[in-house]
Amino acid sequence: MSTDSGIDLQQHLAQFKQDGYTIFKGVLTSDFMEQAKRKFADMQREVIIPGKRDWWFGNMCEYAPKLIFPAVSNPFLLDFAEMIMGPFVQIDNITLSGFPSDSKEEAKHRVSGWHRDRYAQVPRSDAYERPLSINMISYFQDMTTEYGPLRVIPGSHRNRTAFDMSYKFSPHPDEVVASVQAGDVIVTHNGLLHTGTPNTSGNTRFFFSQYYNLTWLRHTDNFSGPNISLLIEQARAANDHRTLRLFGIDEHLEQRCNSGFLIEDEVVWRRWMEEERKR
Ligand SMILES: O=C(O)CCC(=O)C(=O)O
């Protein structure tokens, strides 16, 4: 996994703080995306609801650890997540989804539904606040108009104006359509207003979400299955606190969540992150 966005992490962070999102180009390899699509097809075949197909699969790290764990523990993306949230990054859910194609008539002038994400709130001021959660969204196809691109309202994570509900399922005058190719990763603040767009491509629209939150919150995925238990065991043996935190085990939490808060958060976080790297 690599990235080729042409700007450094500090510039990505500045964009994220200002706009509520930033895009990393070319993170997922085509091999990863092909394997994930095959896994998706297998899971659809294995679903046991008679006459129905499932299109939405959480717990992907448990279902396909060899494929998914390297993606969700990508050190470059985790460095960035820690710059945003501090060294308190846990998985909330890792989700692989396919959106079936809608008819063009049904989808005309419609968006999937504007919203902020899990653990958000309507911003109370225009100050930047550390998010309680972030989403790292990627798609396995270039997001053309037909595939239904992500739309975002830049700066809405810092805009306390109430959302005009008449736009909930319509394009918004302040929206930007995220221009992304297969394998790019869009990192979003949970306060960012965004929506998908219906898929009218005639093919499945693949969506992969790495959703992280702070280690003291609940998580949606289940971390007690056999595969994640093994990953936890290996991380314990390697004294790998970053991986342990991904699965909700934060052995520094007691001390770090009660640090006294006399020094700028980002300065302290950097110190903790550097200390961990030296070990
Ligand atoms: O389908 C999409 O492109 C966006 C999905 C979304 O809004 C979300 O994950 O919160």
The ligand as a MOL file (V3000), in Angstrom:
LIG
                    3D

  0  0  0     0  0            999 V3000
M  V30 BEGIN CTAB
M  V30 COUNTS 10 9 0 0 0
M  V30 BEGIN ATOM
M  V30 1 O -22.1620 5.5420 -0.3380 0
M  V30 2 C -21.3650 6.4510 -0.1770 0
M  V30 3 O -20.6370 6.8670 -1.0620 0
M  V30 4 C -21.3020 7.1780 1.1480 0
M  V30 5 C -21.6370 6.3290 2.3090 0
M  V30 6 C -21.8420 7.1570 3.5360 0
M  V30 7 O -22.4670 8.1620 3.4820 0
M  V30 8 C -21.2850 6.7780 4.8090 0
M  V30 9 O -20.5100 5.8270 4.8820 0
M  V30 10 O -21.5950 7.4350 5.8110 0
M  V30 END ATOM
M  V30 BEGIN BOND
M  V30 1 2 1 2
M  V30 2 1 2 3
M  V30 3 1 2 4
M  V30 4 1 4 5
M  V30 5 1 5 6
M  V30 6 2 6 7
M  V30 7 1 6 8
M  V30 8 2 8 9
M  V30 9 1 8 10
M  V30 END BOND
M  V30 END CTAB
M  END
